[in-house]
Amino acid sequence: MPEKDPTTYPMVTYAWVLLLSSWGGMVSWLRKRKRGIARPFNVVELIGEIMTSAFAGMLTFWLCEASGISPLVTAALVAISGHMGTRAIFHLEQFAESRFGISGGER
């Protein structure tokens, strides 16, 4: 089997990753809306939440694949990181800093 890289996955795999992580972002936005944190009719805020969640989900998918985590656990982690959004990205940044000695720059 050829080495896995981001260009060798089928489009349907990426569609599922984006769907799951975006769904997590939608749930997060709905919870924020219910708590009064998000404004009710702000489409830009909703789109920003979904795009951030999709980015976090994609990063999580690639990390899970590189680690050899099972597909079902990967799907769950993608959805959870999508729900976490920017918090997931922050935790991924902390992981990279500790694992690779990379400084995140501004703090």
N, CA, C and O atoms as a MOPAC input file, in Angstrom:
PM7 MOZYME 1SCF
protein

 N      0.85200 1    -1.18900 1     0.00000 1
 C      0.00000 1     0.00000 1     0.00000 1
 C      0.89100 1     1.24300 1     0.00000 1
 O      1.85300 1     1.31100 1     0.76400 1
 N      0.57900 1     2.22900 1    -0.85200 1
 C      1.41100 1     3.43700 1    -0.90300 1
 C      1.29500 1     4.23800 1     0.39200 1
 O      0.31200 1     4.14700 1     1.12700 1
 N      2.32400 1     5.01300 1     0.63300 1
 C      2.34700 1     5.88400 1     1.80600 1
 C      1.15100 1     6.83800 1     1.76200 1
 O      0.81900 1     7.38700 1     0.71100 1
 N      0.51000 1     7.02700 1     2.92000 1
 C     -0.63200 1     7.94300 1     2.96700 1
 C     -0.13300 1     9.38400 1     3.02900 1
 O      0.80700 1     9.70200 1     3.75900 1
 N     -0.76600 1    10.22900 1     2.26700 1
 C     -0.54700 1    11.66400 1     2.36300 1
 C     -1.87100 1    12.34000 1     2.02700 1
 O     -2.77900 1    11.68000 1     1.52200 1
 N     -2.00600 1    13.63500 1     2.29300 1
 C     -3.29600 1    14.30300 1     2.10100 1
 C     -3.89000 1    14.19000 1     0.69200 1
 O     -5.09500 1    14.37200 1     0.51600 1
 N     -3.05900 1    13.89200 1    -0.30900 1
 C     -3.57900 1    13.81400 1    -1.67900 1
 C     -4.07600 1    12.42400 1    -2.06800 1
 O     -4.66300 1    12.25900 1    -3.13700 1
 N     -3.85000 1    11.41900 1    -1.21500 1
 C     -4.23500 1    10.05400 1    -1.58300 1
 C     -5.57900 1     9.61700 1    -1.01600 1
 O     -6.03300 1     8.51000 1    -1.30800 1
 N     -6.22400 1    10.45600 1    -0.21500 1
 C     -7.53400 1    10.10100 1     0.33300 1
 C     -8.63000 1    10.43200 1    -0.66100 1
 O     -8.55400 1    11.45300 1    -1.34500 1
 N     -9.64600 1     9.59000 1    -0.75500 1
 C    -10.75200 1     9.90000 1    -1.66700 1
 C    -11.55000 1    11.11600 1    -1.18400 1
 O    -11.56400 1    11.43700 1     0.00400 1
 N    -12.19800 1    11.76800 1    -2.11200 1
 C    -12.99800 1    12.95500 1    -1.78800 1
 C    -14.10900 1    12.63300 1    -0.79700 1
 O    -14.46800 1    13.47700 1     0.02400 1
 N    -14.65700 1    11.42100 1    -0.86300 1
 C    -15.73500 1    11.05500 1     0.06100 1
 C    -15.22700 1    11.04400 1     1.50200 1
 O    -15.98400 1    11.35500 1     2.42200 1
 N    -13.97000 1    10.69300 1     1.71100 1
 C    -13.38700 1    10.73300 1     3.05600 1
 C    -13.34200 1    12.16600 1     3.56700 1
 O    -13.73300 1    12.44800 1     4.69900 1
 N    -12.86100 1    13.06500 1     2.71800 1
 C    -12.81000 1    14.47300 1     3.11100 1
 C    -14.21500 1    15.04700 1     3.31700 1
 O    -14.41900 1    15.88300 1     4.19700 1
 N    -15.16700 1    14.60800 1     2.52100 1
 C    -16.54600 1    15.07100 1     2.69300 1
 C    -17.07100 1    14.66400 1     4.07200 1
 O    -17.70800 1    15.46300 1     4.75800 1
 N    -16.80300 1    13.42900 1     4.47000 1
 C    -17.24300 1    12.95900 1     5.79100 1
 C    -16.55200 1    13.73800 1     6.91000 1
 O    -17.19900 1    14.11800 1     7.88600 1
 N    -15.26300 1    13.97400 1     6.78000 1
 C    -14.52400 1    14.72500 1     7.80100 1
 C    -15.10100 1    16.13000 1     7.92900 1
 O    -15.34100 1    16.60400 1     9.04000 1
 N    -15.32300 1    16.79000 1     6.80800 1
 C    -15.86500 1    18.15000 1     6.84700 1
 C    -17.29400 1    18.17200 1     7.37300 1
 O    -17.67300 1    19.08800 1     8.10300 1
 N    -18.08800 1    17.17300 1     7.01000 1
 C    -19.46700 1    17.09700 1     7.50300 1
 C    -19.49300 1    16.91000 1     9.01700 1
 O    -20.20300 1    17.62800 1     9.71900 1
 N    -18.72400 1    15.95100 1     9.52000 1
 C    -18.71000 1    15.69300 1    10.96700 1
 C    -18.19900 1    16.88600 1    11.75800 1
 O    -18.79900 1    17.27000 1    12.76200 1
 N    -17.10000 1    17.47200 1    11.31400 1
 C    -16.54000 1    18.60300 1    12.06400 1
 C    -17.43600 1    19.83700 1    11.95900 1
 O    -17.57500 1    20.57800 1    12.93200 1
 N    -18.03800 1    20.06400 1    10.80900 1
 C    -18.95500 1    21.19300 1    10.65900 1
 C    -20.21300 1    21.00500 1    11.49800 1
 O    -20.74500 1    21.96400 1    12.05500 1
 N    -20.67300 1    19.79000 1    11.58200 1
 C    -21.82400 1    19.46900 1    12.42800 1
 C    -21.49000 1    19.80300 1    13.88500 1
 O    -22.30500 1    20.38400 1    14.60100 1
 N    -20.27900 1    19.42700 1    14.31200 1
 C    -19.83900 1    19.78300 1    15.66000 1
 C    -19.80600 1    21.28500 1    15.85100 1
 O    -20.16700 1    21.78000 1    16.91900 1
 N    -19.37700 1    22.02300 1    14.82900 1
 C    -19.36700 1    23.48200 1    14.90000 1
 C    -20.75900 1    24.07300 1    14.98100 1
 O    -20.97900 1    25.06000 1    15.68300 1
 N    -21.70100 1    23.47400 1    14.26700 1
 C    -23.09200 1    23.93600 1    14.31700 1
 C    -23.67900 1    23.71800 1    15.71200 1
 O    -24.36500 1    24.59000 1    16.24600 1
 N    -23.40700 1    22.55800 1    16.29300 1
 C    -23.88800 1    22.26900 1    17.65100 1
 C    -23.28700 1    23.26800 1    18.63700 1
 O    -23.98200 1    23.76200 1    19.52500 1
 N    -21.99700 1    23.56400 1    18.48000 1
 C    -21.34300 1    24.53500 1    19.35400 1
 C    -22.00100 1    25.90700 1    19.23100 1
 O    -22.25800 1    26.57000 1    20.23600 1
 N    -22.27300 1    26.33000 1    17.99100 1
 C    -22.90900 1    27.63300 1    17.77900 1
 C    -24.31000 1    27.65900 1    18.38400 1
 O    -24.71100 1    28.65800 1    18.98200 1
 N    -25.05300 1    26.56500 1    18.23200 1
 C    -26.40600 1    26.50000 1    18.81200 1
 C    -26.35700 1    26.58500 1    20.34000 1
 O    -27.20400 1    27.23200 1    20.95400 1
 N    -25.37300 1    25.93700 1    20.94700 1
 C    -25.22300 1    26.02300 1    22.40400 1
 C    -24.87400 1    27.44600 1    22.81100 1
 O    -25.40400 1    27.95400 1    23.80000 1
 N    -23.98900 1    28.09700 1    22.06000 1
 C    -23.63300 1    29.48400 1    22.36200 1
 C    -24.85200 1    30.38000 1    22.20600 1
 O    -25.06500 1    31.29800 1    22.99800 1
 N    -25.63700 1    30.11100 1    21.19200 1
 C    -26.85500 1    30.89400 1    20.94700 1
 C    -27.83100 1    30.74100 1    22.10800 1
 O    -28.43600 1    31.71300 1    22.56100 1
 N    -27.97400 1    29.50800 1    22.58100 1
 C    -28.89600 1    29.23800 1    23.69000 1
 C    -28.43600 1    29.93600 1    24.97200 1
 O    -29.26500 1    30.38900 1    25.76100 1
 N    -27.11900 1    30.02600 1    25.18200 1
 C    -26.58600 1    30.68700 1    26.37600 1
 C    -26.52600 1    32.20700 1    26.22200 1
 O    -26.20500 1    32.91300 1    27.17800 1
 N    -26.83200 1    32.71600 1    25.02600 1
 C    -26.82700 1    34.15500 1    24.80000 1
 C    -25.47400 1    34.71100 1    24.41500 1
 O    -25.29200 1    35.92900 1    24.38900 1
 N    -24.50800 1    33.83300 1    24.11100 1
 C    -23.16900 1    34.28300 1    23.72500 1
 C    -23.14000 1    34.67000 1    22.25000 1
 O    -22.54300 1    35.68100 1    21.87900 1
 N    -23.78800 1    33.86100 1    21.40900 1
 C    -23.84700 1    34.14300 1    19.96800 1
 C    -25.13100 1    34.90100 1    19.65500 1
 O    -26.17800 1    34.65400 1    20.25400 1
 N    -25.03200 1    35.81600 1    18.71900 1
 C    -26.21000 1    36.57400 1    18.30800 1
 C    -27.09400 1    35.72000 1    17.39800 1
 O    -26.57200 1    34.92800 1    16.61300 1
 N    -28.41600 1    35.86400 1    17.48400 1
 C    -29.33100 1    34.94400 1    16.79700 1
 C    -29.28500 1    34.96200 1    15.27300 1
 O    -29.41500 1    33.90500 1    14.65700 1
 N    -29.10800 1    36.09700 1    14.65400 1
 C    -29.19700 1    36.15700 1    13.19800 1
 C    -27.89600 1    36.63500 1    12.55800 1
 O    -27.92100 1    37.28300 1    11.51200 1
 N    -26.77100 1    36.32000 1    13.17400 1
 C    -25.48000 1    36.72900 1    12.65300 1
 C    -24.89900 1    35.56700 1    11.83300 1
 O    -24.27100 1    34.65900 1    12.37800 1
 N    -25.12000 1    35.61600 1    10.52200 1
 C    -24.67900 1    34.55400 1     9.62200 1
 C    -23.15400 1    34.48500 1     9.55600 1
 O    -22.58700 1    33.39800 1     9.44600 1
 N    -22.49500 1    35.63300 1     9.62300 1
 C    -21.03400 1    35.66100 1     9.56500 1
 C    -20.44300 1    34.90500 1    10.76100 1
 O    -19.47100 1    34.16400 1    10.61300 1
 N    -21.02700 1    35.09400 1    11.92600 1
 C    -20.56500 1    34.39100 1    13.12100 1
 C    -20.74500 1    32.87900 1    12.96600 1
 O    -19.85900 1    32.10600 1    13.33000 1
 N    -21.87400 1    32.46600 1    12.43400 1
 C    -22.14600 1    31.04500 1    12.19800 1
 C    -21.16100 1    30.45000 1    11.18800 1
 O    -20.62100 1    29.36700 1    11.41300 1
 N    -20.92900 1    31.15000 1    10.08600 1
 C    -19.99000 1    30.67100 1     9.06800 1
 C    -18.57300 1    30.58700 1     9.64100 1
 O    -17.84900 1    29.63000 1     9.36600 1
 N    -18.18100 1    31.57400 1    10.42500 1
 C    -16.86800 1    31.55300 1    11.06700 1
 C    -16.72000 1    30.36100 1    11.99100 1
 O    -15.66800 1    29.72200 1    12.01600 1
 N    -17.75600 1    30.05600 1    12.74700 1
 C    -17.73900 1    28.90200 1    13.65300 1
 C    -17.60000 1    27.59900 1    12.86800 1
 O    -16.83100 1    26.71900 1    13.25400 1
 N    -18.33500 1    27.47800 1    11.78200 1
 C    -18.29000 1    26.25500 1    10.97500 1
 C    -16.93500 1    26.10300 1    10.29100 1
 O    -16.39500 1    24.99900 1    10.23400 1
 N    -16.38000 1    27.19600 1     9.77200 1
 C    -15.07600 1    27.10800 1     9.10100 1
 C    -13.95700 1    26.76200 1    10.08600 1
 O    -13.06900 1    25.97200 1     9.76600 1
 N    -13.99900 1    27.34600 1    11.26500 1
 C    -13.01100 1    27.02200 1    12.28700 1
 C    -13.13100 1    25.55900 1    12.69800 1
 O    -12.12200 1    24.88000 1    12.89000 1
 N    -14.35000 1    25.07900 1    12.83200 1
 C    -14.59100 1    23.69400 1    13.20400 1
 C    -14.10700 1    22.74100 1    12.11700 1
 O    -13.53300 1    21.69500 1    12.42100 1
 N    -14.33100 1    23.08900 1    10.86500 1
 C    -13.86800 1    22.24700 1     9.75700 1
 C    -12.34400 1    22.17100 1     9.73800 1
 O    -11.77700 1    21.10900 1     9.48000 1
 N    -11.68500 1    23.28400 1    10.00800 1
 C    -10.22400 1    23.30600 1    10.06100 1
 C     -9.71300 1    22.42100 1    11.20500 1
 O     -8.79400 1    21.62500 1    11.01200 1
 N    -10.30700 1    22.56200 1    12.38800 1
 C     -9.90900 1    21.73600 1    13.53400 1
 C    -10.16600 1    20.25800 1    13.25400 1
 O     -9.35100 1    19.40800 1    13.61200 1
 N    -11.28300 1    19.95200 1    12.62300 1
 C    -11.59400 1    18.57100 1    12.28900 1
 C    -10.62400 1    17.96800 1    11.29600 1
 O    -10.24800 1    16.80200 1    11.42300 1
 N    -10.21900 1    18.74300 1    10.31500 1
 C     -9.26700 1    18.25700 1     9.31800 1
 C     -7.90700 1    17.98200 1     9.95800 1
 O     -7.28700 1    16.95400 1     9.68400 1
 N     -7.44600 1    18.89200 1    10.80300 1
 C     -6.18600 1    18.66500 1    11.50700 1
 C     -6.25800 1    17.40800 1    12.37200 1
 O     -5.31400 1    16.61900 1    12.41800 1
 N     -7.37700 1    17.23200 1    13.05000 1
 C     -7.56400 1    16.04900 1    13.89200 1
 C     -7.55700 1    14.77900 1    13.05200 1
 O     -6.96200 1    13.77700 1    13.44700 1
 N     -8.20800 1    14.81300 1    11.90600 1
 C     -8.23500 1    13.64900 1    11.01100 1
 C     -6.81900 1    13.26300 1    10.59900 1
 O     -6.45000 1    12.09100 1    10.66900 1
 N     -6.02600 1    14.23700 1    10.17400 1
 C     -4.66400 1    13.93100 1     9.72700 1
 C     -3.81300 1    13.38800 1    10.87600 1
 O     -3.02700 1    12.46200 1    10.67900 1
 N     -3.96300 1    13.95800 1    12.07500 1
 C     -3.20800 1    13.45500 1    13.21900 1
 C     -3.62700 1    12.03200 1    13.58300 1
 O     -2.78000 1    11.19900 1    13.90400 1
 N     -4.92200 1    11.75600 1    13.53400 1
 C     -5.40900 1    10.39900 1    13.82500 1
 C     -4.89000 1     9.40800 1    12.79100 1
 O     -4.48400 1     8.30100 1    13.14700 1
 N     -4.89600 1     9.78600 1    11.53000 1
 C     -4.39400 1     8.90700 1    10.48000 1
 C     -2.90600 1     8.64400 1    10.65800 1
 O     -2.44800 1     7.51200 1    10.49800 1
 N     -2.16600 1     9.66700 1    10.98300 1
 C     -0.72500 1     9.50300 1    11.18700 1
 C     -0.42700 1     8.62800 1    12.40000 1
 O      0.61100 1     7.96800 1    12.45600 1
 N     -1.33700 1     8.62600 1    13.36700 1
 C     -1.15100 1     7.83400 1    14.58400 1
 C     -1.70600 1     6.42200 1    14.46600 1
 O     -1.49500 1     5.59500 1    15.35300 1
 N     -2.41900 1     6.14200 1    13.36900 1
 C     -2.98300 1     4.81200 1    13.17800 1
 C     -4.20900 1     4.53000 1    14.03300 1
 O     -4.48700 1     3.37200 1    14.34600 1
 N     -4.93500 1     5.55000 1    14.40900 1
 C     -6.14000 1     5.38900 1    15.22500 1
 C     -7.26500 1     4.83400 1    14.34700 1
 O     -7.37000 1     5.18300 1    13.17100 1
 N     -8.09700 1     3.97700 1    14.91700 1
 C     -9.16100 1     3.32100 1    14.14300 1
 C    -10.13200 1     4.35200 1    13.55600 1
 O    -10.30800 1     5.43200 1    14.12000 1
 N    -10.75900 1     4.01600 1    12.42500 1
 C    -11.66200 1     4.96300 1    11.76600 1
 C    -12.83800 1     5.42300 1    12.63200 1
 O    -13.21800 1     6.59100 1    12.56500 1
 N    -13.41800 1     4.54100 1    13.43700 1
 C    -14.54300 1     4.95900 1    14.27100 1
 C    -14.11000 1     5.92900 1    15.36700 1
 O    -14.81100 1     6.90100 1    15.65000 1
 N    -12.97000 1     5.67100 1    15.97500 1
 C    -12.45600 1     6.59400 1    16.99200 1
 C    -12.06900 1     7.91500 1    16.32500 1
 O    -12.30700 1     8.98700 1    16.88000 1
 N    -11.47700 1     7.83600 1    15.14400 1
 C    -11.13500 1     9.04300 1    14.39500 1
 C    -12.37400 1     9.88600 1    14.12500 1
 O    -12.34700 1    11.10300 1    14.30500 1
 N    -13.46200 1     9.24600 1    13.69400 1
 C    -14.70700 1     9.97600 1    13.41400 1
 C    -15.20500 1    10.68700 1    14.66700 1
 O    -15.62300 1    11.84200 1    14.60000 1
 N    -15.16300 1    10.00600 1    15.80100 1
 C    -15.60700 1    10.62400 1    17.04600 1
 C    -14.71500 1    11.80800 1    17.42300 1
 O    -15.21200 1    12.85800 1    17.82900 1
 N    -13.40600 1    11.63900 1    17.28900 1
 C    -12.48500 1    12.72000 1    17.62300 1
 C    -12.63000 1    13.91600 1    16.68000 1
 O    -12.49800 1    15.06400 1    17.10400 1
 N    -12.89900 1    13.64500 1    15.40800 1
 C    -13.12800 1    14.72400 1    14.43300 1
 C    -14.36200 1    15.53800 1    14.83500 1
 O    -14.33100 1    16.76800 1    14.81000 1
 N    -15.44100 1    14.85100 1    15.20300 1
 C    -16.67300 1    15.55000 1    15.61200 1
 C    -16.44800 1    16.34800 1    16.89700 1
 O    -16.91300 1    17.48100 1    17.02100 1
 N    -15.73600 1    15.75100 1    17.84300 1
 C    -15.46400 1    16.44900 1    19.10500 1
 C    -14.59200 1    17.68100 1    18.86500 1
 O    -14.86200 1    18.75000 1    19.41300 1
 N    -13.55900 1    17.53500 1    18.05600 1
 C    -12.69700 1    18.69500 1    17.79500 1
 C    -13.44400 1    19.76000 1    17.00700 1
 O    -13.19100 1    20.95300 1    17.17700 1
 N    -14.37100 1    19.33200 1    16.14100 1
 C    -15.21500 1    20.30300 1    15.44400 1
 C    -16.07000 1    21.08500 1    16.41900 1
 O    -16.25000 1    22.29300 1    16.26000 1
 N    -16.59800 1    20.40900 1    17.42400 1
 C    -17.39600 1    21.07800 1    18.45000 1
 C    -16.53300 1    22.01500 1    19.28100 1
 O    -16.98300 1    23.08500 1    19.69200 1
 N    -15.28400 1    21.60700 1    19.53000 1
 C    -14.37500 1    22.43800 1    20.32300 1
 C    -13.88400 1    23.65700 1    19.54100 1
 O    -13.59900 1    24.69600 1    20.13700 1
 N    -13.78200 1    23.54400 1    18.22800 1
 C    -13.36200 1    24.66600 1    17.38500 1
 C    -12.00900 1    25.22500 1    17.76400 1
 O    -11.00500 1    24.51700 1    17.70000 1
 N    -11.96800 1    26.49800 1    18.16200 1
 C    -10.70300 1    27.15700 1    18.46400 1
 C    -10.00600 1    26.54000 1    19.67100 1
 O     -8.77800 1    26.56800 1    19.75400 1
 N    -10.76900 1    25.98600 1    20.60100 1
 C    -10.13900 1    25.32500 1    21.75200 1
 C     -9.33500 1    24.11500 1    21.28800 1
 O     -8.25100 1    23.86000 1    21.81300 1
 N     -9.84900 1    23.36700 1    20.31400 1
 C     -9.12100 1    22.21300 1    19.78500 1
 C     -7.83000 1    22.66200 1    19.10700 1
 O     -6.78700 1    22.02900 1    19.27400 1
 N     -7.89400 1    23.74500 1    18.34800 1
 C     -6.69500 1    24.26000 1    17.68100 1
 C     -5.66000 1    24.67800 1    18.71900 1
 O     -4.46700 1    24.43600 1    18.53800 1
 N     -6.10800 1    25.30400 1    19.80300 1
 C     -5.20000 1    25.70400 1    20.87800 1
 C     -4.51400 1    24.47300 1    21.48400 1
 O     -3.30500 1    24.49500 1    21.71700 1
 N     -5.27400 1    23.40500 1    21.73900 1
 C     -4.69700 1    22.18800 1    22.30600 1
 C     -3.73600 1    21.51500 1    21.32100 1
 O     -2.70200 1    20.98500 1    21.72800 1
 N     -4.07000 1    21.53400 1    20.03700 1
 C     -3.15600 1    20.98900 1    19.03100 1
 C     -1.85700 1    21.79200 1    18.99200 1
 O     -0.77600 1    21.22900 1    18.81500 1
 N     -1.96900 1    23.10500 1    19.15800 1
 C     -0.78500 1    23.95900 1    19.19400 1
 C      0.08400 1    23.62100 1    20.40800 1
 O      1.30700 1    23.53800 1    20.29700 1
 N     -0.55100 1    23.42800 1    21.56500 1
 C      0.20600 1    23.04900 1    22.76700 1
 C      0.90100 1    21.70200 1    22.57200 1
 O      2.04400 1    21.52400 1    22.99100 1
 N      0.20700 1    20.75300 1    21.93400 1
 C      0.79700 1    19.44900 1    21.66600 1
 C      2.03900 1    19.59500 1    20.78600 1
 O      3.07600 1    18.99800 1    21.07300 1
 N      1.93700 1    20.38500 1    19.72100 1
 C      3.07300 1    20.59000 1    18.81400 1
 C      4.23800 1    21.25500 1    19.54200 1
 O      5.39700 1    20.89900 1    19.32900 1
 N      3.92500 1    22.21400 1    20.39200 1
 C      4.98400 1    22.88500 1    21.14400 1
 C      5.72300 1    21.91000 1    22.05500 1
 O      6.95100 1    21.93400 1    22.12600 1
 N      4.98300 1    21.05700 1    22.75000 1
 C      5.63200 1    20.12800 1    23.67300 1
 C      6.32100 1    18.98100 1    22.93800 1
 O      7.38200 1    18.52300 1    23.36200 1
 N      5.73600 1    18.52000 1    21.85500 1
 C      6.27200 1    17.36000 1    21.12000 1
 C      7.48300 1    17.72600 1    20.27500 1
 O      8.45900 1    16.97900 1    20.21300 1
 N      7.40900 1    18.88000 1    19.62700 1
 C      8.45600 1    19.25800 1    18.67600 1
 C      9.30200 1    20.44800 1    19.11700 1
 O     10.19600 1    20.88100 1    18.39000 1
 N      9.02000 1    20.97400 1    20.30700 1
 C      9.79400 1    22.10900 1    20.79500 1
 C      9.57200 1    23.36100 1    20.00000 1
 O     10.45900 1    24.20900 1    19.90100 1
 N      8.38800 1    23.48700 1    19.42800 1
 C      8.06000 1    24.65800 1    18.61400 1
 C      7.40600 1    25.70500 1    19.50600 1
 O      6.50200 1    25.39200 1    20.28100 1
 N      7.86000 1    26.93500 1    19.39500 1
 C      7.25700 1    28.01600 1    20.13800 1
 C      6.10600 1    28.60200 1    19.33800 1
 O      6.23200 1    28.84200 1    18.13700 1
 N      4.98400 1    28.83000 1    20.00800 1
 C      3.80600 1    29.37400 1    19.35300 1
 C      3.90000 1    30.85300 1    19.05400 1
 O      2.96800 1    31.42900 1    18.49400 1
 N      4.99400 1    31.47300 1    19.41100 1
 C      5.15100 1    32.90500 1    19.10800 1
 C      4.48500 1    33.76300 1    20.16500 1
 O      4.91600 1    33.77900 1    21.31800 1
 N      3.43500 1    34.47600 1    19.77900 1
 C      2.73600 1    35.40800 1    20.67000 1
 C      1.99100 1    34.64900 1    21.75800 1
 O      1.37500 1    33.61500 1    21.50000 1
 N      2.05100 1    35.15800 1    22.93500 1
 C      1.26800 1    34.61900 1    24.06400 1
 C      0.85600 1    35.74700 1    24.94200 1
 O      0.18900 1    35.53000 1    25.95400 1

